[in-house]
Amino acid sequence: QHDGLVVWIQELLTDIARTFGEDAVRETVTLAYEHIWKPRYEGWRRLTPEERLQLSVEGMRGGHLSGPRRRGDVGIADEGDRYVMSLDPCGSCGVLRRGDPDSGRPGQRPEGNREAHPWTWWRVGMSWYSVHSPIALEFIQMSEGGPPLRPMEDCDLPDRPCRWFIYKDPQAVRRVHYERMGFTA
């Protein structure tokens, strides 16, 4: 059921991009953020760093079934100023691109952006499904003058794990996360 919803959202966002242009995808995700993710993350900054990590891990274990066997595997490292989650593959974008080893469903080459945007980290070819994360968890936050909630890297690449960063001090997010979207820390 999960994989079907990922493909469905991918196809809906692809149709929105084709029909209304790529910026319409950002607008659609922003609207979804207002109704879905903003209420969910309203208490994010009041959580301890460990609680933010736990919330993130459990969301990917139970909600997206990350890992090579779709059992919720999540790697965790403590880098001092932040926790790093490693999803290899991510249970959403990674499974879309790599396929599902249990069912034998092959990976897809989902359509993605053809223009570079700050909300795609200036990359092209990101699947339309995958752009919801940098928009909701980074771009919107920084557009409003705040730090990103949970920056990430290498998401939507078929040959690398998706890495999420949970900073222990949300005000001490590394500059690279701001600069790659055209913001200043």
Disulfide bonds with the S-S distance in Angstrom:
Cys155-Cys162 2.02
